[in-house]
Amino acid sequence: MERAILFYKEAMGERSVDYFTLLNNLGAIESALKNYSKADSVYSHLFSLKKEYYGLKHPETFNTLSSLA
């Protein structure tokens, strides 16, 4: 799976809305599998990307922040 994510990141760019969706889905999967530390890591990275891309006050950024709670 790591290779697929890396390939997608290189193809679409790290600041792509599609890449954000991929990371969000990965965080949800890790959380469902009770891999909470990995889910937290994915969501933290996603939050940083969205904060830079959208800004702190954007609803998309808040959605990711709520996943960290």
DSSP file (Angstrom, degrees, kcal/mol; ACC not computed):
  #  RESIDUE AA STRUCTURE BP1 BP2  ACC     N-H-->O    O-->H-N    N-H-->O    O-->H-N    TCO  KAPPA ALPHA  PHI   PSI    X-CA   Y-CA   Z-CA
    1    1 A M     >        0   0    0      0, 0.0     4,-2.2     0, 0.0     5,-0.2   0.000 360.0 360.0 360.0 -35.9    0.0    0.0    0.0
    2    2 A E  H  >  +     0   0    0      1,-0.2     4,-2.4     2,-0.2     5,-0.2   0.887 360.0  51.6 -59.7 -39.0    2.9    2.4    0.8
    3    3 A R  H  > S+     0   0    0      1,-0.2     4,-2.6     2,-0.2    -1,-0.2   0.894 108.5  51.2 -65.1 -39.1    4.1    2.1   -2.8
    4    4 A A  H  > S+     0   0    0      2,-0.2     4,-2.4     1,-0.2    -2,-0.2   0.904 110.8  48.0 -65.2 -41.0    0.6    2.9   -4.2
    5    5 A I  H  X S+     0   0    0     -4,-2.2     4,-2.7     2,-0.2    -2,-0.2   0.920 112.4  48.8 -65.7 -43.6    0.4    6.0   -2.0
    6    6 A L  H  X S+     0   0    0     -4,-2.4     4,-2.4     2,-0.2    -2,-0.2   0.915 111.5  49.8 -62.1 -43.1    3.9    7.2   -3.0
    7    7 A F  H  X S+     0   0    0     -4,-2.6     4,-2.4     2,-0.2    -2,-0.2   0.929 112.1  47.6 -60.3 -46.2    3.0    6.7   -6.7
    8    8 A Y  H  X>S+     0   0    0     -4,-2.4     4,-3.0     1,-0.2     5,-0.5   0.910 111.0  51.7 -62.6 -42.9   -0.2    8.6   -6.3
    9    9 A K  H  X5S+     0   0    0     -4,-2.7     4,-2.0     1,-0.2    -1,-0.2   0.911 112.7  45.2 -60.4 -43.8    1.6   11.4   -4.4
   10   10 A E  H  <5S+     0   0    0     -4,-2.4    -1,-0.2    -5,-0.2    -2,-0.2   0.868 117.3  44.7 -69.4 -35.7    4.2   11.7   -7.2
   11   11 A A  H  <5S+     0   0    0     -4,-2.4    -2,-0.2    -5,-0.2    -1,-0.2   0.911 128.7  23.0 -75.2 -43.1    1.5   11.6  -10.0
   12   12 A M  H  <5S-     0   0    0     -4,-3.0    -3,-0.2    -5,-0.2    -2,-0.2   0.696 108.3-115.2 -99.3 -22.6   -1.0   14.0   -8.5
   13   13 A G    ><< -     0   0    0     -4,-2.0     3,-0.8    -5,-0.5     6,-0.2   0.085  23.7 -94.1  94.2 147.7    1.1   16.1   -6.2
   14   14 A E  T 3  S+     0   0    0      1,-0.3    -1,-0.1    -4,-0.1    -4,-0.1   0.717 121.4  56.6 -70.4 -20.4    0.9   16.3   -2.4
   15   15 A R  T 3  S+     0   0    0     -6,-0.1     2,-0.4    -3,-0.1    -1,-0.3  -0.274  80.4 120.1-107.8  46.9   -1.3   19.4   -2.6
   16   16 A S    <>  -     0   0    0     -3,-0.8     4,-2.3     1,-0.1     5,-0.2  -0.891  66.4-134.2-109.0 139.1   -4.0   17.8   -4.7
   17   17 A V  H  > S+     0   0    0     -2,-0.4     4,-2.0     1,-0.2     5,-0.1   0.866 110.3  54.4 -59.5 -35.9   -7.6   17.5   -3.5
   18   18 A D  H  > S+     0   0    0      2,-0.2     4,-2.2     1,-0.2    -1,-0.2   0.886 106.6  50.4 -65.5 -38.2   -7.6   13.9   -4.7
   19   19 A Y  H  > S+     0   0    0     -6,-0.2     4,-2.5     2,-0.2    -2,-0.2   0.888 107.5  54.3 -66.3 -38.5   -4.5   13.2   -2.6
   20   20 A F  H  X S+     0   0    0     -4,-2.3     4,-2.5     1,-0.2    -2,-0.2   0.919 108.1  49.8 -59.4 -43.0   -6.2   14.7    0.4
   21   21 A T  H  X S+     0   0    0     -4,-2.0     4,-2.6     2,-0.2    -2,-0.2   0.910 108.9  52.1 -62.4 -43.3   -9.1   12.3   -0.2
   22   22 A L  H  X S+     0   0    0     -4,-2.2     4,-2.3     1,-0.2    -1,-0.2   0.929 111.6  45.9 -58.7 -47.0   -6.7    9.4   -0.3
   23   23 A L  H  X S+     0   0    0     -4,-2.5     4,-2.6     2,-0.2    -2,-0.2   0.897 111.2  52.4 -64.9 -40.0   -5.1   10.3    3.0
   24   24 A N  H  X S+     0   0    0     -4,-2.5     4,-2.1     1,-0.2    -1,-0.2   0.923 111.0  47.1 -61.6 -43.7   -8.5   10.8    4.6
   25   25 A N  H  X S+     0   0    0     -4,-2.6     4,-2.3     2,-0.2    -1,-0.2   0.890 111.0  51.8 -64.9 -39.5   -9.6    7.4    3.5
   26   26 A L  H  X S+     0   0    0     -4,-2.3     4,-2.6     2,-0.2     5,-0.2   0.914 109.1  50.3 -63.4 -42.7   -6.3    5.9    4.7
   27   27 A G  H  X S+     0   0    0     -4,-2.6     4,-2.2     1,-0.2    -2,-0.2   0.900 110.3  50.2 -61.3 -40.5   -6.8    7.5    8.1
   28   28 A A  H  X S+     0   0    0     -4,-2.1     4,-2.4     2,-0.2    -2,-0.2   0.893 110.7  49.3 -65.4 -40.1  -10.3    6.2    8.3
   29   29 A I  H  X S+     0   0    0     -4,-2.3     4,-1.9     2,-0.2    -2,-0.2   0.937 111.4  48.6 -64.7 -46.5   -9.1    2.6    7.5
   30   30 A E  H  <>S+     0   0    0     -4,-2.6     5,-3.0     1,-0.2    -2,-0.2   0.892 112.3  49.3 -61.7 -39.4   -6.4    2.7   10.1
   31   31 A S  H ><5S+     0   0    0     -4,-2.2     3,-1.6     3,-0.2    -1,-0.2   0.917 109.3  51.1 -65.0 -43.5   -8.8    4.0   12.6
   32   32 A A  H 3<5S+     0   0    0     -4,-2.4    -1,-0.2     1,-0.3    -2,-0.2   0.826 109.1  51.8 -63.4 -31.1  -11.3    1.2   11.8
   33   33 A L  T 3<5S-     0   0    0     -4,-1.9    -1,-0.3    -5,-0.2    -2,-0.2   0.383 118.7-115.7 -84.2   3.9   -8.5   -1.3   12.2
   34   34 A K  T < 5S+     0   0    0     -3,-1.6     2,-1.2     1,-0.2    -3,-0.2   0.735  73.7 137.5  65.4  25.6   -7.8    0.2   15.6
   35   35 A N     >< +     0   0    0     -5,-3.0     4,-2.5    -6,-0.2     3,-0.2  -0.581  22.8 163.8 -92.5  68.0   -4.3    1.4   14.5
   36   36 A Y  H  >  +     0   0    0     -2,-1.2     4,-2.7     1,-0.2    -1,-0.2   0.829  65.3  53.0 -65.2 -36.1   -4.9    4.7   16.2
   37   37 A S  H  > S+     0   0    0     -3,-0.2     4,-1.8     2,-0.2    -1,-0.2   0.902 112.9  45.1 -67.6 -37.7   -1.4    5.9   16.3
   38   38 A K  H  > S+     0   0    0     -3,-0.2     4,-2.4     2,-0.2    -2,-0.2   0.908 113.2  50.4 -69.4 -41.2   -1.0    5.4   12.5
   39   39 A A  H  X S+     0   0    0     -4,-2.5     4,-2.8     1,-0.2     5,-0.2   0.917 110.1  50.8 -60.6 -43.0   -4.4    7.0   11.9
   40   40 A D  H  X S+     0   0    0     -4,-2.7     4,-2.4     1,-0.2    -1,-0.2   0.890 109.5  50.6 -62.3 -39.7   -3.4   10.0   14.1
   41   41 A S  H  X S+     0   0    0     -4,-1.8     4,-2.1     2,-0.2    -1,-0.2   0.919 112.2  46.4 -63.8 -44.1   -0.2   10.3   12.1
   42   42 A V  H  X S+     0   0    0     -4,-2.4     4,-2.6     1,-0.2    -2,-0.2   0.939 114.7  46.4 -64.1 -47.6   -2.0   10.3    8.7
   43   43 A Y  H  X S+     0   0    0     -4,-2.8     4,-2.7     2,-0.2    -2,-0.2   0.864 110.6  53.3 -65.2 -35.8   -4.6   12.8   10.0
   44   44 A S  H  X S+     0   0    0     -4,-2.4     4,-2.1    -5,-0.2    -1,-0.2   0.923 111.3  45.7 -64.1 -43.4   -1.9   15.1   11.4
   45   45 A H  H  X S+     0   0    0     -4,-2.1     4,-2.2     2,-0.2    -2,-0.2   0.924 113.5  49.6 -63.8 -44.1   -0.1   15.1    8.1
   46   46 A L  H  X S+     0   0    0     -4,-2.6     4,-2.8     1,-0.2     5,-0.2   0.902 108.5  53.3 -62.1 -41.5   -3.4   15.7    6.3
   47   47 A F  H  X S+     0   0    0     -4,-2.7     4,-2.7     1,-0.2    -1,-0.2   0.919 108.5  49.9 -59.9 -44.0   -4.2   18.6    8.6
   48   48 A S  H  X S+     0   0    0     -4,-2.1     4,-1.8     2,-0.2    -1,-0.2   0.917 112.5  47.1 -61.4 -43.4   -0.9   20.2    7.9
   49   49 A L  H  X S+     0   0    0     -4,-2.2     4,-2.4     1,-0.2    -2,-0.2   0.931 114.9  45.4 -64.2 -45.7   -1.4   20.0    4.2
   50   50 A K  H  X>S+     0   0    0     -4,-2.8     4,-3.4     2,-0.2     5,-1.1   0.882 109.2  55.3 -67.7 -37.5   -5.0   21.3    4.3
   51   51 A K  H  X5S+     0   0    0     -4,-2.7     4,-0.7    -5,-0.2    -1,-0.2   0.907 113.5  42.2 -60.8 -40.7   -4.0   24.1    6.6
   52   52 A E  H  <5S+     0   0    0     -4,-1.8    -2,-0.2    -5,-0.2    -1,-0.2   0.890 121.7  40.7 -71.1 -39.7   -1.4   25.3    4.2
   53   53 A Y  H  <5S+     0   0    0     -4,-2.4    -2,-0.2    -5,-0.2    -3,-0.2   0.935 133.7  15.8 -76.1 -49.6   -3.7   24.7    1.1
   54   54 A Y  H  <5S-     0   0    0     -4,-3.4    -3,-0.2     1,-0.2    -2,-0.1   0.763 105.9-113.7 -97.5 -29.8   -7.0   26.0    2.4
   55   55 A G    ><< -     0   0    0     -5,-1.1     3,-1.1    -4,-0.7     6,-0.2  -0.266  35.1 -77.9 103.2 160.8   -6.1   28.0    5.4
   56   56 A L  T 3  S+     0   0    0      1,-0.2    -1,-0.1    -2,-0.1    -5,-0.1   0.792 124.5  52.2 -67.7 -30.3   -7.0   27.4    9.1
   57   57 A K  T 3  S+     0   0    0     -3,-0.1    -1,-0.2    -6,-0.1    -2,-0.1   0.357  80.6 113.4 -93.4   6.7  -10.6   28.6    8.9
   58   58 A H  S X> S-     0   0    0     -3,-1.1     4,-2.0     1,-0.1     3,-0.5  -0.551  72.4-126.0 -79.7 142.6  -11.7   26.5    5.9
   59   59 A P  H 3> S+     0   0    0      0, 0.0     4,-2.4     0, 0.0     5,-0.2   0.841 109.6  57.1 -56.6 -35.3  -14.4   23.8    6.6
   60   60 A E  H 3> S+     0   0    0      2,-0.2     4,-1.5     1,-0.2     5,-0.1   0.890 107.0  48.4 -63.2 -38.2  -12.2   21.1    5.0
   61   61 A T  H <> S+     0   0    0     -3,-0.5     4,-2.1    -6,-0.2    -1,-0.2   0.915 111.1  50.4 -67.8 -42.1   -9.4   21.9    7.4
   62   62 A F  H  X S+     0   0    0     -4,-2.0     4,-2.3     1,-0.2    -2,-0.2   0.878 105.2  57.7 -62.9 -38.0  -11.9   21.7   10.3
   63   63 A N  H  X S+     0   0    0     -4,-2.4     4,-0.9     1,-0.2    -1,-0.2   0.911 109.2  44.6 -59.4 -42.0  -13.2   18.4    9.1
   64   64 A T  H  X S+     0   0    0     -4,-1.5     4,-0.9     1,-0.2     3,-0.5   0.891 109.8  55.3 -70.1 -38.3   -9.7   16.9    9.4
   65   65 A L  H >X S+     0   0    0     -4,-2.1     3,-0.7     1,-0.2     4,-0.6   0.880 104.1  54.9 -61.1 -37.3   -9.1   18.5   12.7
   66   66 A S  H >< S+     0   0    0     -4,-2.3     3,-0.5     1,-0.2    -1,-0.2   0.793 101.4  59.1 -67.6 -26.2  -12.2   16.8   14.0
   67   67 A S  H 3< S+     0   0    0     -4,-0.9    -1,-0.2    -3,-0.5    -2,-0.2   0.748 100.9  56.4 -72.0 -23.2  -10.8   13.5   12.9
   68   68 A L  H <<        0   0    0     -4,-0.9    -1,-0.2    -3,-0.7    -2,-0.2   0.673 360.0 360.0 -79.1 -17.3   -7.8   14.1   15.2
   69   69 A A    <<        0   0    0     -4,-0.6    -1,-0.2    -3,-0.5    -2,-0.1   0.485 360.0 360.0 -75.2 360.0  -10.1   14.5   18.3
